[in-house]
Amino acid sequence: MKVAVLGGGISGLAAAYHLKKNNIDVTVFESTSSCGGSIKSKYINDFLIELGPNSMLLDSTSNKLINDINLENRLIKPLDKSKKRFIVKNKQLHSVPLSFSELFNTPLLSLKSKFHLLIEPLITKTKSSDATVADFIERRISAEMVDNIIDPVVKGIYAGDPNKLSVKYAYPKLWDFEQKYGSILIGMKKFYKERKSKGKHPKKNQYSFINGMQELPNALSNLLDDNIKTNIEIENIDSSTEWKLIYKSQNKTFQENFDSIIFALPAHKINSLPTNKNLDKQFKILDEIDYAPITVVALGFRREQITHPLDGFGMLIPSNENCSTLGSIFSSSLFTGRVPDNNILITTFIGGTNNPEIYKKSNTQLEELVLKDLKILLGVKGTPLITEIINWPNAIPQYNFGYGEILKEINNIEKNLSGIFFSGNYLNGVSVSNCIQSGINSAEKIITSFN
Ligand SMILES: Cc1cc2nc3c(=O)[nH]c(=O)nc-3n(C[C@H](O)[C@H](O)[C@H](O)COP(=O)(O)OP(=O)(O)OC[C@H]3O[C@@H](n4cnc5c(N)ncnc54)[C@H](O)[C@@H]3O)c2cc1C
């Protein structure tokens, strides 16, 4: 049994590692010079900068993988001071309500919305098969809840628009709570109670690694080593009795046959691969998945350049605040060892589906836009000590209204084309842990079909 994994992001690496562990001959084909995809950490003058994910929420699968590859002693917990999260209202930072009592006391919502929260369990459940996040929350609570809390939270995860995202696919738990219990509040209460009684997810926290998130793909790459080919260009994928992969590496063209191929590439890259006509037709559906662009602007300062205590994880900014930025992570408050003494690091996100052209601005313009927001919101003074900017034109897939149809078609391709599987952040969640699960799922399908 020979398997090709196209794409060496965390999804592809997790799939390949799982296959290798099960003694299956696997090769990862990565187009760039190293694996990791969106996960990129970088030191500049002793500032540890995350250009992609800043942390990951561990679940049982990612926890197991980290233990398996002996990376557990490299994990770092967030600092206690990062517990709070902020949302901006009228250019002021307010703590995100993290409990029911905080929700009823927050200045982010009016008395009217708080009353609607109280009566949320009385609202009848929808009969339709999907809803946008905005419609769902507005119906169950209020439009103000959407504008002041849901919109910035959605931007923090998807850089997306609650008026477009599907609640069923982007926030499946909320959808299930309504379907199962007729109420988000009751569902949440039951969920937390059940989880506590089962003692599940002891490490329910955002984690990173001592030298940043990239330690994870680096460790997997080291273990896979000979199973990885970097700097390759796929020239054709064809089928006869097996899957034939033609690829270029170091100016030479190679041809290899595989029993199975896992596509662990971003969805928008799959249909642009040179393939035979039958595959082209089937892969077209993947082009329908929208992606949000994100630009990451990391700025380092001396501590005295900032008025705000930065006593939290970071801040999220609702669209109605008319800021250029989506939000910032207070990186030096989140984990230890990120900056030299008496310095701070703020990582800001800009762009998203509502501002898709902004990444085309020059780095100087982007830095100016970020500094303008940070001055108003955090009291930043002067110029940064370091600046690092990266553009992700296709950063996060958007699980938009009606996403179920796309997932159904992807499932059909896997059923119709023997040996073809998909893995990635457009299938069952965008987080790093979701991608690990997605990679392992596709590897498991191959192992099952082989047995
Ligand atoms: C700015 C940003 C911040 C984020 N923050 C968080 C966070 O804090 N926490 C969290 O859990 N998640 C976060 N995410 C999401 C998470 O990082 C991603 O969803 C995840 O890393 C995607 O992994 P992947 O392997 O599916 O795809 P990718 O990382 O995109 O990997 C795909 C790989 O395929 C390769 N490739 C592309 N084309 C070809 C080709 N033709 N041939 C061969 N190889 C090819 C690419 O080079 C890449 O290595 C963030 C994402 C971004 C962009």
The ligand as an SDF file (V2000), in Angstrom:
LIG
                    3D

 53 58  0  0  0  0  0  0  0  0999 V2000
   -3.1600   34.1280   10.5590 C   0  0  0  0  0  0  0  0  0  0  0  0
   -3.7690   32.8560   11.0910 C   0  0  0  0  0  0  0  0  0  0  0  0
   -4.0070   32.7390   12.4520 C   0  0  0  0  0  0  0  0  0  0  0  0
   -4.5590   31.5550   12.9620 C   0  0  0  0  0  0  0  0  0  0  0  0
   -4.7400   31.4300   14.3150 N   0  0  0  0  0  0  0  0  0  0  0  0
   -5.1050   30.2240   14.8230 C   0  0  0  0  0  0  0  0  0  0  0  0
   -5.0540   29.9930   16.2390 C   0  0  0  0  0  0  0  0  0  0  0  0
   -4.6780   30.8760   17.0350 O   0  0  0  0  0  0  0  0  0  0  0  0
   -5.4200   28.7550   16.7000 N   0  0  0  0  0  0  0  0  0  0  0  0
   -5.7980   27.7500   15.8540 C   0  0  0  0  0  0  0  0  0  0  0  0
   -6.1150   26.6470   16.3380 O   0  0  0  0  0  0  0  0  0  0  0  0
   -5.8320   27.9420   14.5030 N   0  0  0  0  0  0  0  0  0  0  0  0
   -5.4800   29.1340   13.9770 C   0  0  0  0  0  0  0  0  0  0  0  0
   -5.4410   29.3270   12.6150 N   0  0  0  0  0  0  0  0  0  0  0  0
   -5.9320   28.2490   11.7290 C   0  0  0  0  0  0  0  0  0  0  0  0
   -4.9350   27.1110   11.5150 C   0  0  0  0  0  0  0  0  0  0  0  0
   -3.6290   27.5780   11.6790 O   0  0  0  0  0  0  0  0  0  0  0  0
   -5.0990   26.5510   10.1020 C   0  0  0  0  0  0  0  0  0  0  0  0
   -6.4540   26.2380    9.8540 O   0  0  0  0  0  0  0  0  0  0  0  0
   -4.2400   25.2910    9.8880 C   0  0  0  0  0  0  0  0  0  0  0  0
   -2.9010   25.5090   10.2410 O   0  0  0  0  0  0  0  0  0  0  0  0
   -4.3760   24.8460    8.4400 C   0  0  0  0  0  0  0  0  0  0  0  0
   -3.6120   23.6850    8.2410 O   0  0  0  0  0  0  0  0  0  0  0  0
   -3.7230   22.8360    6.8900 P   0  0  0  0  0  0  0  0  0  0  0  0
   -2.6730   21.8060    6.9390 O   0  0  0  0  0  0  0  0  0  0  0  0
   -5.1250   22.3750    6.6990 O   0  0  0  0  0  0  0  0  0  0  0  0
   -3.4470   23.8880    5.7140 O   0  0  0  0  0  0  0  0  0  0  0  0
   -2.1540   24.7530    5.4150 P   0  0  0  0  0  0  0  0  0  0  0  0
   -1.4810   25.1610    6.6560 O   0  0  0  0  0  0  0  0  0  0  0  0
   -2.5970   25.8000    4.4700 O   0  0  0  0  0  0  0  0  0  0  0  0
   -1.1780   23.7360    4.6640 O   0  0  0  0  0  0  0  0  0  0  0  0
   -1.3110   23.4080    3.3140 C   0  0  0  0  0  0  0  0  0  0  0  0
    0.0660   23.0510    2.7700 C   0  0  0  0  0  0  0  0  0  0  0  0
   -0.0690   22.7120    1.3910 O   0  0  0  0  0  0  0  0  0  0  0  0
    1.0390   23.2580    0.6730 C   0  0  0  0  0  0  0  0  0  0  0  0
    0.6730   23.3910   -0.7260 N   0  0  0  0  0  0  0  0  0  0  0  0
   -0.1370   24.3200   -1.3130 C   0  0  0  0  0  0  0  0  0  0  0  0
   -0.2210   24.0820   -2.6330 N   0  0  0  0  0  0  0  0  0  0  0  0
    0.5040   22.9810   -2.8920 C   0  0  0  0  0  0  0  0  0  0  0  0
    0.7780   22.2230   -4.0800 C   0  0  0  0  0  0  0  0  0  0  0  0
    0.2720   22.5500   -5.2720 N   0  0  0  0  0  0  0  0  0  0  0  0
    1.5430   21.1120   -3.9680 N   0  0  0  0  0  0  0  0  0  0  0  0
    2.0670   20.7380   -2.7680 C   0  0  0  0  0  0  0  0  0  0  0  0
    1.8590   21.4250   -1.6130 N   0  0  0  0  0  0  0  0  0  0  0  0
    1.0780   22.5280   -1.6770 C   0  0  0  0  0  0  0  0  0  0  0  0
    1.2620   24.5810    1.3760 C   0  0  0  0  0  0  0  0  0  0  0  0
    2.5460   25.0930    1.0980 O   0  0  0  0  0  0  0  0  0  0  0  0
    1.0630   24.2030    2.8380 C   0  0  0  0  0  0  0  0  0  0  0  0
    2.2460   23.7640    3.4340 O   0  0  0  0  0  0  0  0  0  0  0  0
   -4.8950   30.4960   12.0710 C   0  0  0  0  0  0  0  0  0  0  0  0
   -4.6480   30.6260   10.6990 C   0  0  0  0  0  0  0  0  0  0  0  0
   -4.0790   31.7810   10.2090 C   0  0  0  0  0  0  0  0  0  0  0  0
   -3.7770   31.8960    8.7290 C   0  0  0  0  0  0  0  0  0  0  0  0
  1  2  1  0
  2  3  1  0
  2 52  2  0
  3  4  2  0
  4  5  1  0
  4 50  1  0
  5  6  2  0
  6  7  1  0
  6 13  1  0
  7  8  2  0
  7  9  1  0
  9 10  1  0
 10 11  2  0
 10 12  1  0
 12 13  2  0
 13 14  1  0
 14 15  1  0
 14 50  1  0
 15 16  1  0
 16 17  1  0
 16 18  1  0
 18 19  1  0
 18 20  1  0
 20 21  1  0
 20 22  1  0
 22 23  1  0
 23 24  1  0
 24 25  2  0
 24 26  1  0
 24 27  1  0
 27 28  1  0
 28 29  2  0
 28 30  1  0
 28 31  1  0
 31 32  1  0
 32 33  1  0
 33 34  1  0
 33 48  1  0
 34 35  1  0
 35 36  1  0
 35 46  1  0
 36 37  1  0
 36 45  1  0
 37 38  2  0
 38 39  1  0
 39 40  1  0
 39 45  2  0
 40 41  1  0
 40 42  2  0
 42 43  1  0
 43 44  2  0
 44 45  1  0
 46 47  1  0
 46 48  1  0
 48 49  1  0
 50 51  2  0
 51 52  1  0
 52 53  1  0
M  END
$$$$
